[in-house]
Amino acid sequence: MNKMTRLTLQKVTKQVTLNFALATAGLALASGASAQTMLVKVLQKSDDIVSQVYQEVPVKSCRVEQIPIYGEQSGGKQPSTADVVAGAIFGGLMGNAVGGGKGKDAATLLGAIAGADLANKGSFSGNSKQVITGQRQQEVCDVVMQQRSVNQVTGYKTYIEFGGNVWQMTTTIPYTKGEFLSVNVDITPAE
């Protein structure tokens, strides 16, 4: 590259502004000319410019927990004679209160039998209860947001040909080989 040639490249939406001084280039522009728009050819596919940035990203967090298994367990204790007698008495009283007339004796007898049977099965004494009979493992997952460093494309290196030279510039969109790119060219005298 010629020492007298200076290049500064900037990207403005889809146009790239080239500012450089040419002392010995094959271009002849009027001395009072300002920036001119020109089409330049892209020489190769743009290269990604990758930077690390910090973002809030969802992260799945899992753990194994012990989950209880419930079952019915009898107390292993048979109801006492007193429990059965109390159930018969209670059932007889209930049957007596319900029955009337000649059916009162029958209702009392049926109530006493039912009360004794319920007491014998443990319904009154509370011998049966729900207990933890074992454990099983279960995976439990949550999604939490965490700050993470991620690679992200922040721009593109694009190579163009201008004035017989190859120039590298940074663009915000990628270009492919052979595309034409509109650029503003500003030529000022070298001092």
Backbone as a chain_set.jsonl record, in Angstrom:
{"seq": "MNKMTRLTLQKVTKQVTLNFALATAGLALASGASAQTMLVKVLQKSDDIVSQVYQEVPVKSCRVEQIPIYGEQSGGKQPSTADVVAGAIFGGLMGNAVGGGKGKDAATLLGAIAGADLANKGSFSGNSKQVITGQRQQEVCDVVMQQRSVNQVTGYKTYIEFGGNVWQMTTTIPYTKGEFLSVNVDITPAE", "coords": {"N": [[0.852, -1.173, 0.0], [0.549, 2.244, -0.75], [2.379, 4.855, 0.9], [1.31, 7.336, 0.941], [-1.36, 7.04, 0.857], [-4.348, 7.044, 2.615], [-6.777, 5.469, 4.655], [-9.971, 5.421, 6.037], [-12.628, 3.698, 7.337], [-16.149, 3.549, 7.567], [-19.375, 2.36, 8.56], [-22.594, 3.039, 7.446], [-25.8, 2.333, 7.755], [-26.624, 0.652, 4.934], [-24.68, 1.657, 3.422], [-21.255, 2.335, 3.023], [-18.894, 4.493, 4.272], [-16.087, 5.755, 2.864], [-13.192, 7.304, 3.699], [-10.408, 8.714, 2.519], [-7.106, 9.706, 1.549], [-5.697, 10.211, -1.557], [-2.695, 10.216, -3.123], [-1.264, 9.24, -5.238], [-3.121, 7.904, -7.196], [-5.108, 6.29, -9.679], [-7.293, 7.878, -10.143], [-9.112, 10.69, -11.143], [-10.526, 13.481, -9.974], [-12.588, 16.356, -9.796], [-11.21, 19.33, -8.309], [-12.765, 20.603, -6.342], [-14.523, 18.679, -5.502], [-16.836, 16.812, -3.511], [-17.896, 14.139, -1.314], [-18.641, 11.225, -3.176], [-20.978, 8.876, -4.451], [-20.332, 5.518, -5.054], [-20.252, 2.329, -6.729], [-18.872, -0.614, -5.47], [-17.127, -3.71, -5.763], [-17.688, -6.674, -3.939], [-15.261, -8.825, -2.712], [-15.05, -11.335, -1.456], [-16.936, -13.653, 0.574], [-18.364, -12.198, 3.491], [-16.694, -12.129, 6.672], [-17.522, -13.297, 9.918], [-17.622, -11.21, 12.795], [-17.048, -11.961, 15.961], [-18.044, -11.469, 19.251], [-17.787, -11.586, 22.833], [-20.581, -11.347, 24.809], [-22.654, -10.399, 27.581], [-25.564, -11.945, 28.685], [-28.929, -12.439, 29.881], [-29.84, -15.63, 30.324], [-31.991, -18.474, 30.007], [-31.656, -21.163, 32.234], [-31.755, -24.566, 32.833], [-32.265, -26.092, 35.85], [-31.765, -28.908, 37.705], [-32.588, -31.364, 40.187], [-32.436, -34.252, 42.341], [-35.0, -35.486, 44.241], [-36.23, -36.979, 47.265], [-39.227, -38.589, 47.394], [-42.004, -39.231, 49.403], [-43.736, -42.383, 49.786], [-46.983, -43.284, 50.353], [-49.04, -45.426, 52.369], [-51.561, -47.68, 53.654], [-51.629, -48.763, 56.993], [-52.174, -51.145, 59.4], [-52.62, -51.104, 62.935], [-51.833, -53.426, 64.131], [-52.857, -54.298, 66.436], [-55.382, -55.985, 68.088], [-58.855, -55.226, 68.577], [-59.989, -54.571, 71.868], [-62.055, -56.449, 74.246], [-63.561, -54.658, 75.651], [-63.705, -52.543, 73.801], [-65.341, -53.72, 71.833], [-67.7, -54.244, 73.3], [-68.371, -51.621, 74.037], [-68.877, -50.584, 71.5], [-71.112, -52.12, 70.795], [-72.965, -51.276, 72.724], [-73.137, -48.525, 72.082], [-74.088, -48.705, 69.425], [-76.53, -50.021, 69.951], [-77.9, -48.058, 71.409], [-78.146, -46.106, 69.437], [-79.729, -47.471, 67.566], [-82.025, -47.853, 69.131], [-82.878, -45.228, 69.412], [-83.654, -44.628, 66.869], [-85.571, -46.518, 66.103], [-89.09, -47.336, 66.464], [-92.099, -48.084, 68.228], [-93.162, -51.491, 67.742], [-90.942, -52.14, 66.265], [-88.826, -51.101, 67.579], [-87.337, -52.72, 69.339], [-86.137, -54.477, 67.541], [-84.617, -52.666, 66.024], [-82.884, -51.78, 67.999], [-81.486, -54.14, 68.557], [-80.301, -54.675, 66.024], [-78.709, -52.35, 65.802], [-76.915, -52.751, 67.927], [-75.561, -55.058, 67.069], [-74.357, -54.083, 64.717], [-72.734, -52.001, 65.768], [-70.965, -53.48, 67.398], [-69.674, -54.989, 65.425], [-68.408, -52.989, 63.861], [-66.637, -51.969, 65.804], [-65.06, -54.215, 66.177], [-63.731, -54.364, 63.752], [-62.07, -52.256, 63.948], [-62.821, -49.641, 63.417], [-63.7, -47.794, 65.282], [-61.616, -47.66, 67.084], [-59.415, -46.629, 65.747], [-57.269, -48.046, 64.603], [-56.205, -48.311, 62.033], [-54.096, -46.521, 59.887], [-52.682, -43.916, 57.807], [-49.463, -44.135, 56.548], [-45.979, -43.449, 55.868], [-44.605, -45.594, 53.63], [-42.397, -46.025, 52.145], [-39.796, -44.678, 49.984], [-39.276, -42.827, 46.981], [-37.226, -41.865, 44.246], [-37.257, -38.783, 42.521], [-36.824, -36.686, 39.754], [-36.633, -33.223, 39.885], [-37.148, -30.239, 38.254], [-36.262, -26.829, 37.595], [-36.5, -23.666, 35.924], [-34.197, -21.182, 35.732], [-33.044, -17.805, 35.502], [-29.91, -16.728, 34.387], [-26.888, -14.792, 34.343], [-24.876, -15.037, 31.617], [-21.919, -15.479, 29.7], [-21.924, -15.168, 26.324], [-21.171, -16.044, 22.927], [-21.547, -13.793, 20.301], [-22.462, -12.601, 17.117], [-21.273, -9.543, 16.165], [-20.735, -7.941, 14.069], [-19.428, -7.676, 10.685], [-16.594, -8.552, 8.723], [-15.847, -7.186, 5.737], [-14.626, -7.442, 2.463], [-13.487, -5.364, -0.08], [-12.857, -4.182, -3.437], [-11.145, -1.366, -4.497], [-9.921, 1.268, -6.378], [-7.828, -0.281, -7.344], [-6.833, -1.524, -5.144], [-7.21, -3.745, -2.278], [-9.566, -3.537, 0.24], [-10.428, -3.696, 3.651], [-13.382, -3.622, 5.516], [-15.687, -2.835, 8.177], [-18.906, -4.053, 8.479], [-22.476, -3.988, 9.121], [-24.114, -5.89, 8.145], [-23.913, -9.072, 6.445], [-22.107, -9.769, 3.403], [-21.958, -11.315, 0.151], [-19.634, -12.906, -2.11], [-19.046, -11.157, -5.096], [-21.239, -9.475, -4.938], [-22.425, -6.082, -5.203], [-21.606, -3.083, -3.579], [-22.754, -0.064, -2.326], [-20.918, 2.821, -1.813], [-19.771, 5.783, -0.169], [-17.392, 7.98, -1.356], [-14.779, 10.012, -0.421], [-12.458, 12.209, -1.433], [-9.522, 13.742, -0.542], [-6.822, 16.096, -0.704], [-3.466, 14.966, -0.082], [-1.31, 16.008, 2.464]], "CA": [[0.0, 0.0, 0.0], [1.291, 3.49, -0.873], [2.424, 5.603, 2.158], [0.546, 8.568, 0.789], [-2.783, 6.709, 0.814], [-4.907, 6.88, 3.954], [-8.141, 4.954, 4.542], [-10.799, 5.257, 7.236], [-13.869, 3.087, 6.87], [-17.269, 3.588, 8.49], [-20.593, 1.777, 7.993], [-23.825, 3.767, 7.716], [-26.813, 1.377, 7.272], [-26.108, -0.249, 3.91], [-23.61, 2.34, 2.717], [-20.0, 2.414, 3.751], [-18.212, 5.732, 3.944], [-14.633, 5.624, 2.775], [-12.478, 8.578, 3.721], [-8.98, 8.495, 2.37], [-6.4, 10.635, 0.682], [-4.946, 9.532, -2.603], [-1.709, 11.086, -3.751], [-0.918, 8.661, -6.53], [-4.128, 6.921, -7.602], [-5.516, 6.465, -11.062], [-8.57, 8.58, -10.184], [-9.007, 12.142, -11.296], [-11.784, 14.128, -9.67], [-12.461, 17.817, -9.742], [-10.583, 19.741, -7.053], [-13.76, 20.998, -5.351], [-15.499, 17.605, -5.364], [-17.053, 16.248, -2.172], [-18.133, 12.697, -1.351], [-19.418, 10.713, -4.292], [-21.422, 7.497, -4.257], [-19.803, 4.61, -6.071], [-20.462, 0.907, -6.498], [-17.635, -1.387, -5.399], [-17.398, -5.138, -5.792], [-17.275, -7.461, -2.775], [-14.33, -9.826, -3.221], [-15.302, -12.647, -0.852], [-17.997, -13.669, 1.585], [-17.985, -11.497, 4.721], [-16.327, -12.934, 7.845], [-18.188, -12.883, 11.152], [-16.873, -10.655, 13.92], [-17.722, -12.54, 17.115], [-17.643, -10.88, 20.531], [-18.469, -12.144, 23.996], [-21.499, -10.416, 25.455], [-23.354, -10.986, 28.725], [-27.011, -11.958, 28.5], [-29.744, -13.259, 30.771], [-30.255, -16.818, 29.572], [-32.661, -19.467, 30.854], [-30.846, -22.346, 32.527], [-32.528, -25.612, 33.507], [-31.587, -26.562, 37.056], [-32.467, -30.113, 38.157], [-32.085, -32.052, 41.374], [-33.184, -35.461, 42.665], [-35.607, -35.386, 45.571], [-36.867, -38.171, 47.805], [-40.664, -38.386, 47.52], [-42.552, -40.314, 50.235], [-44.803, -43.24, 49.277], [-47.914, -43.504, 51.465], [-49.856, -46.632, 52.345], [-52.352, -47.951, 54.86], [-50.997, -49.715, 57.904], [-52.992, -51.406, 60.592], [-51.811, -50.995, 64.14], [-51.389, -54.737, 64.574], [-53.471, -54.541, 67.743], [-56.782, -56.401, 68.002], [-59.674, -54.447, 69.514], [-60.247, -55.256, 73.155], [-63.453, -56.802, 74.52], [-64.214, -53.416, 76.072], [-64.017, -51.793, 72.58], [-66.478, -54.381, 71.175], [-68.881, -54.006, 74.15], [-68.723, -50.207, 73.909], [-69.473, -50.426, 70.175], [-72.454, -52.713, 70.834], [-73.819, -50.376, 73.513], [-73.353, -47.309, 71.296], [-74.962, -49.083, 68.312], [-77.864, -50.305, 70.498], [-78.532, -46.774, 71.73], [-78.496, -45.443, 68.172], [-80.872, -48.207, 67.017], [-83.183, -47.574, 69.982], [-83.327, -43.863, 69.142], [-84.21, -44.587, 65.52], [-86.748, -47.381, 66.007], [-90.295, -46.912, 67.172], [-93.149, -49.099, 68.346], [-92.705, -52.872, 67.814], [-89.644, -52.223, 65.589], [-87.797, -50.504, 68.434], [-86.482, -53.794, 69.849], [-85.361, -54.976, 66.402], [-83.652, -51.626, 65.683], [-81.881, -51.791, 69.058], [-80.682, -55.335, 68.346], [-79.475, -54.464, 64.817], [-77.725, -51.322, 66.137], [-75.901, -53.352, 68.799], [-74.742, -55.945, 66.232], [-73.551, -53.236, 63.817], [-71.736, -51.318, 66.589], [-69.948, -54.447, 67.8], [-68.924, -55.339, 64.212], [-67.526, -51.849, 63.545], [-65.58, -51.925, 66.815], [-64.196, -55.364, 65.941], [-62.914, -54.072, 62.57], [-61.133, -51.189, 64.265], [-63.283, -48.333, 62.969], [-63.802, -46.874, 66.397], [-60.369, -47.561, 67.842], [-58.404, -45.912, 64.966], [-56.104, -48.897, 64.414], [-55.682, -48.181, 60.678], [-53.651, -45.142, 59.627], [-51.859, -43.74, 56.611], [-48.078, -43.928, 56.946], [-44.988, -43.503, 54.792], [-44.159, -46.983, 53.524], [-41.146, -46.068, 51.393], [-39.368, -43.45, 49.308], [-38.865, -42.984, 45.589], [-36.473, -40.706, 43.767], [-37.891, -38.098, 41.403], [-36.085, -35.516, 39.306], [-37.416, -32.003, 39.915], [-36.397, -29.233, 37.501], [-36.721, -25.44, 37.548], [-35.784, -22.829, 34.96], [-33.761, -19.94, 36.375], [-32.325, -16.904, 34.597], [-28.552, -16.458, 34.854], [-26.01, -14.008, 33.467], [-23.889, -15.9, 30.981], [-21.139, -14.926, 28.602], [-22.229, -15.903, 25.098], [-20.583, -15.501, 21.706], [-22.569, -13.201, 19.451], [-21.929, -11.879, 15.958], [-21.505, -8.113, 16.361], [-20.457, -7.247, 12.812], [-18.849, -8.516, 9.633], [-15.461, -8.029, 7.958], [-16.178, -7.277, 4.316], [-13.469, -7.064, 1.658], [-13.88, -4.787, -1.359], [-11.777, -3.692, -4.297], [-11.34, 0.026, -4.893], [-8.68, 1.941, -6.807], [-6.779, -1.267, -7.553], [-6.419, -2.057, -3.847], [-8.199, -4.493, -1.506], [-9.832, -2.853, 1.5], [-11.271, -4.406, 4.619], [-14.233, -2.694, 6.26], [-16.642, -3.462, 9.08], [-20.291, -3.785, 8.096], [-23.442, -4.553, 10.068], [-24.768, -7.025, 7.503], [-22.934, -9.827, 5.662], [-22.185, -9.706, 1.945], [-21.386, -12.476, -0.511], [-18.713, -12.621, -3.203], [-19.657, -10.71, -6.335], [-22.245, -8.43, -4.717], [-21.943, -4.714, -5.282], [-21.893, -2.319, -2.377], [-22.732, 1.378, -2.577], [-20.087, 3.505, -0.814], [-19.459, 7.202, -0.386], [-15.936, 8.176, -1.449], [-14.379, 11.422, -0.22], [-11.033, 12.307, -1.743], [-8.932, 15.023, -0.146], [-5.388, 16.093, -1.031], [-2.51, 14.591, 0.957], [-0.458, 17.153, 2.809]], "C": [[0.897, 1.235, 0.0], [1.228, 4.255, 0.444], [1.528, 6.822, 2.108], [-0.972, 8.297, 0.84], [-3.269, 6.411, 2.229], [-6.365, 6.439, 3.821], [-8.792, 4.858, 5.918], [-12.161, 4.76, 6.764], [-14.944, 3.177, 7.96], [-18.498, 3.015, 7.794], [-21.786, 2.623, 8.4], [-24.928, 2.994, 6.999], [-26.207, 0.493, 6.197], [-25.011, 0.427, 3.097], [-22.382, 2.433, 3.611], [-19.315, 3.697, 3.315], [-16.714, 5.495, 3.965], [-14.032, 7.032, 2.759], [-10.994, 8.264, 3.556], [-8.391, 9.541, 1.419], [-5.601, 9.826, -0.327], [-3.963, 10.546, -3.199], [-1.371, 10.561, -5.139], [-1.908, 7.563, -6.873], [-4.529, 7.24, -9.029], [-6.84, 7.173, -11.192], [-8.335, 10.075, -10.311], [-10.385, 12.725, -11.067], [-11.548, 15.633, -9.601], [-11.983, 18.239, -8.363], [-11.606, 20.119, -5.984], [-14.773, 19.893, -5.072], [-15.612, 17.146, -3.916], [-17.339, 14.757, -2.347], [-19.018, 12.314, -2.531], [-19.8, 9.263, -3.981], [-20.925, 6.657, -5.412], [-20.199, 3.187, -5.708], [-19.111, 0.215, -6.498], [-18.013, -2.85, -5.294], [-16.86, -5.805, -4.528], [-16.458, -8.635, -3.291], [-14.552, -11.227, -2.661], [-16.417, -12.506, 0.165], [-17.497, -12.984, 2.855], [-17.665, -12.485, 5.834], [-17.053, -12.389, 9.066], [-17.19, -12.249, 12.109], [-17.65, -11.091, 15.155], [-17.154, -11.916, 18.386], [-18.385, -11.592, 21.648], [-19.321, -11.049, 24.615], [-22.182, -11.146, 26.603], [-24.85, -10.832, 28.511], [-27.651, -12.764, 29.62], [-30.23, -14.427, 29.934], [-30.969, -17.78, 30.513], [-31.789, -20.709, 31.005], [-31.726, -23.332, 33.3], [-31.693, -26.15, 34.66], [-32.386, -27.73, 37.621], [-31.795, -30.697, 39.396], [-32.961, -33.285, 41.597], [-33.69, -35.315, 44.093], [-36.211, -36.727, 45.963], [-38.339, -37.846, 48.046], [-41.229, -39.536, 48.344], [-43.653, -41.076, 49.507], [-45.688, -43.575, 50.471], [-48.697, -44.797, 51.267], [-50.615, -46.772, 53.65], [-51.617, -48.984, 55.71], [-51.913, -49.9, 59.108], [-52.056, -51.408, 61.792], [-51.303, -52.335, 64.631], [-52.011, -55.128, 65.897], [-54.944, -54.888, 67.518], [-57.609, -55.558, 68.973], [-59.969, -55.272, 70.784], [-61.733, -55.583, 73.284], [-64.229, -55.562, 74.917], [-64.588, -52.569, 74.858], [-65.248, -52.373, 71.9], [-67.763, -54.139, 71.967], [-69.333, -52.556, 74.019], [-69.376, -49.948, 72.561], [-70.874, -50.975, 70.129], [-73.416, -51.811, 71.589], [-74.153, -49.126, 72.706], [-74.317, -47.614, 70.136], [-76.373, -49.365, 68.776], [-78.591, -49.025, 70.822], [-78.978, -46.048, 70.465], [-79.721, -46.13, 67.553], [-82.143, -47.948, 67.795], [-83.745, -46.196, 69.689], [-84.022, -43.779, 67.786], [-85.531, -45.36, 65.464], [-87.924, -46.846, 66.804], [-91.305, -48.052, 67.217], [-92.567, -50.482, 68.478], [-91.336, -53.037, 67.165], [-88.503, -51.683, 66.419], [-86.841, -51.565, 68.949], [-85.578, -54.324, 68.733], [-84.284, -53.967, 66.014], [-82.544, -51.584, 66.72], [-80.935, -52.975, 68.868], [-79.76, -55.174, 67.126], [-78.382, -53.409, 65.064], [-76.594, -51.876, 66.977], [-74.988, -54.262, 67.993], [-73.821, -55.127, 65.332], [-72.447, -52.52, 64.598], [-70.611, -52.236, 67.012], [-69.066, -54.829, 66.61], [-67.946, -54.227, 63.827], [-66.362, -51.768, 64.532], [-64.588, -53.057, 66.594], [-63.264, -55.127, 64.744], [-61.96, -52.906, 62.805], [-61.589, -49.814, 63.858], [-63.357, -47.335, 64.103], [-62.46, -46.66, 67.09], [-59.259, -46.873, 67.064], [-57.157, -46.723, 64.733], [-55.465, -48.75, 63.039], [-55.283, -46.723, 60.453], [-52.775, -45.108, 58.382], [-50.442, -43.376, 57.06], [-47.188, -43.943, 55.706], [-44.427, -44.912, 54.762], [-42.847, -47.106, 52.751], [-40.836, -44.704, 50.783], [-39.062, -43.787, 47.856], [-38.134, -41.712, 45.177], [-37.183, -40.121, 42.552], [-37.056, -36.869, 41.062], [-37.035, -34.323, 39.256], [-36.576, -30.917, 39.251], [-37.084, -27.872, 37.579], [-35.934, -24.734, 36.445], [-35.48, -21.513, 35.661], [-32.999, -19.108, 35.345], [-30.952, -16.598, 35.206], [-27.823, -15.588, 33.84], [-24.965, -14.957, 32.916], [-23.175, -15.127, 29.884], [-21.418, -15.791, 27.38], [-21.524, -15.234, 23.922], [-21.702, -15.012, 20.807], [-21.888, -12.469, 18.307], [-22.299, -10.413, 16.128], [-21.212, -7.3, 15.104], [-19.823, -8.214, 11.828], [-17.661, -7.791, 9.009], [-15.785, -8.266, 6.493], [-14.995, -6.727, 3.519], [-13.956, -6.577, 0.299], [-12.636, -4.411, -2.155], [-12.125, -2.27, -4.691], [-9.98, 0.623, -5.24], [-7.532, 0.973, -6.982], [-6.27, -1.885, -6.26], [-7.565, -2.838, -3.2], [-8.321, -3.812, -0.151], [-10.726, -3.74, 2.373], [-12.083, -3.371, 5.376], [-15.156, -3.499, 7.176], [-18.043, -3.05, 8.657], [-21.223, -4.44, 9.107], [-24.242, -5.704, 9.467], [-23.733, -7.765, 6.664], [-23.183, -9.659, 4.158], [-21.567, -10.979, 1.378], [-20.506, -12.015, -1.669], [-19.498, -12.232, -4.46], [-20.744, -9.668, -6.159], [-21.597, -7.068, -4.905], [-22.463, -3.948, -4.088], [-21.777, -0.851, -2.725], [-21.955, 2.058, -1.448], [-19.975, 4.976, -1.174], [-17.95, 7.367, -0.339], [-15.668, 9.672, -1.338], [-12.872, 11.485, -0.427], [-10.562, 13.714, -1.377], [-7.445, 14.96, -0.445], [-4.536, 15.696, 0.17], [-1.619, 15.804, 1.24], [0.808, 16.728, 3.483]], "O": [[1.913, 1.254, 0.695], [0.166, 4.32, 1.063], [1.044, 7.283, 3.141], [-1.768, 9.236, 0.862], [-2.663, 5.617, 2.948], [-7.103, 6.96, 2.984], [-8.225, 4.28, 6.845], [-12.769, 5.36, 5.878], [-14.674, 2.91, 9.131], [-18.653, 3.163, 6.582], [-21.97, 2.897, 9.586], [-24.987, 2.998, 5.77], [-25.356, -0.342, 6.504], [-24.469, -0.179, 2.172], [-22.497, 2.592, 4.826], [-19.173, 3.955, 2.12], [-16.154, 5.081, 4.979], [-14.349, 7.84, 1.887], [-10.407, 7.597, 4.409], [-9.089, 10.156, 0.614], [-4.913, 8.869, 0.03], [-4.361, 11.594, -3.71], [-1.211, 11.327, -6.088], [-1.547, 6.387, -6.839], [-4.304, 8.348, -9.515], [-7.472, 7.091, -12.246], [-7.46, 10.641, -9.656], [-11.303, 12.502, -11.856], [-10.43, 16.095, -9.374], [-12.303, 17.594, -7.364], [-11.315, 19.96, -4.798], [-15.801, 20.162, -4.452], [-14.622, 17.096, -3.187], [-17.059, 14.183, -3.399], [-20.003, 12.984, -2.839], [-19.049, 8.528, -3.339], [-21.068, 7.017, -6.58], [-20.45, 2.874, -4.544], [-18.299, 0.418, -7.401], [-19.087, -3.192, -4.798], [-15.736, -5.543, -4.101], [-16.891, -9.356, -4.19], [-14.264, -12.211, -3.342], [-16.791, -11.403, 0.563], [-16.344, -13.164, 3.249], [-18.282, -13.545, 5.932], [-17.185, -11.176, 9.233], [-16.049, -12.699, 12.218], [-18.777, -10.646, 15.375], [-15.939, -11.847, 18.57], [-19.47, -12.135, 21.443], [-18.834, -9.957, 24.908], [-22.277, -12.374, 26.594], [-25.343, -9.748, 28.201], [-27.028, -13.638, 30.223], [-30.945, -14.24, 28.95], [-30.602, -17.893, 31.682], [-31.256, -21.234, 30.027], [-32.358, -22.971, 34.293], [-30.563, -26.602, 34.472], [-33.553, -27.567, 37.979], [-30.594, -30.536, 39.611], [-34.086, -33.354, 41.103], [-32.925, -35.058, 45.022], [-36.646, -37.504, 45.114], [-38.662, -36.938, 48.811], [-40.972, -40.699, 48.031], [-44.405, -40.503, 48.718], [-45.207, -44.089, 51.481], [-48.978, -45.204, 50.139], [-50.344, -46.07, 54.624], [-51.059, -49.952, 55.193], [-52.357, -48.94, 59.737], [-50.862, -51.68, 61.673], [-50.413, -52.372, 65.481], [-51.711, -56.199, 66.424], [-55.661, -54.159, 66.833], [-57.139, -55.213, 70.057], [-60.163, -56.487, 70.741], [-62.563, -55.066, 72.535], [-65.402, -55.416, 74.574], [-65.646, -51.94, 74.848], [-66.109, -51.625, 71.438], [-68.806, -53.858, 71.376], [-70.527, -52.282, 73.904], [-70.33, -49.174, 72.477], [-71.75, -50.381, 69.499], [-74.549, -51.601, 71.155], [-75.31, -48.711, 72.649], [-75.257, -46.856, 69.9], [-77.329, -49.0, 68.092], [-79.783, -48.906, 70.54], [-80.053, -45.45, 70.428], [-80.637, -45.462, 67.074], [-83.221, -47.833, 67.211], [-84.961, -46.007, 69.713], [-84.894, -42.933, 67.59], [-86.494, -44.905, 64.847], [-87.768, -46.013, 67.697], [-91.34, -48.89, 66.316], [-91.603, -50.681, 69.217], [-90.627, -53.991, 67.486], [-87.341, -51.785, 66.024], [-85.634, -51.326, 68.99], [-84.396, -54.587, 68.956], [-83.157, -54.357, 65.706], [-81.382, -51.374, 66.371], [-79.721, -52.829, 69.004], [-78.576, -55.502, 67.195], [-77.258, -53.562, 64.587], [-75.435, -51.516, 66.77], [-73.774, -54.253, 68.195], [-72.638, -55.443, 65.2], [-71.317, -52.446, 64.115], [-69.443, -51.846, 66.996], [-67.854, -54.978, 66.759], [-66.789, -54.498, 63.506], [-65.224, -51.523, 64.13], [-63.389, -52.872, 66.805], [-62.14, -55.629, 64.723], [-61.13, -52.603, 61.948], [-60.799, -48.874, 63.946], [-63.103, -46.148, 63.901], [-62.205, -45.582, 67.626], [-58.231, -46.548, 67.658], [-56.067, -46.153, 64.668], [-54.278, -49.041, 62.891], [-56.035, -45.806, 60.785], [-52.21, -46.118, 57.962], [-50.242, -42.444, 57.839], [-47.597, -44.393, 54.636], [-43.844, -45.377, 55.741], [-42.253, -48.183, 52.71], [-41.525, -43.717, 51.037], [-38.64, -44.901, 47.543], [-38.397, -40.628, 45.698], [-37.647, -40.848, 41.674], [-36.636, -36.115, 41.94], [-38.109, -34.4, 38.659], [-35.427, -30.696, 39.635], [-38.31, -27.775, 37.623], [-34.837, -25.16, 36.082], [-36.384, -20.819, 36.126], [-32.383, -19.653, 34.429], [-30.845, -16.255, 36.384], [-28.099, -15.638, 32.641], [-24.249, -15.608, 33.677], [-23.745, -14.249, 29.235], [-21.179, -16.999, 27.396], [-21.307, -14.022, 23.918], [-22.683, -15.719, 20.576], [-20.87, -11.804, 18.497], [-23.476, -10.067, 16.225], [-21.427, -6.088, 15.089], [-19.696, -9.408, 12.097], [-17.703, -6.581, 8.791], [-15.974, -9.404, 6.063], [-14.435, -5.684, 3.857], [-14.72, -7.256, -0.386], [-11.529, -4.333, -1.624], [-13.231, -1.987, -5.152], [-9.017, 0.493, -4.485], [-6.376, 1.349, -6.793], [-5.351, -2.702, -6.296], [-8.734, -2.627, -3.523], [-7.324, -3.542, 0.519], [-11.634, -4.421, 1.897], [-11.545, -2.359, 5.826], [-15.371, -4.693, 6.968], [-18.337, -1.866, 8.495], [-20.82, -5.331, 9.855], [-24.958, -6.409, 10.177], [-22.765, -7.153, 6.212], [-24.31, -9.438, 3.714], [-20.759, -11.638, 2.033], [-20.619, -10.885, -2.144], [-20.474, -12.884, -4.832], [-21.142, -9.03, -7.134], [-20.382, -6.919, -4.781], [-23.597, -4.133, -3.645], [-20.804, -0.436, -3.354], [-22.287, 1.896, -0.274], [-20.073, 5.356, -2.341], [-17.305, 6.937, 0.617], [-16.249, 10.483, -2.059], [-12.108, 10.88, 0.324], [-11.111, 14.72, -1.826], [-6.863, 13.876, -0.44], [-4.852, 16.05, 1.306], [-1.234, 16.528, 0.322], [1.632, 17.571, 3.837]]}, "num_chains": 1, "name": "protein.A"}
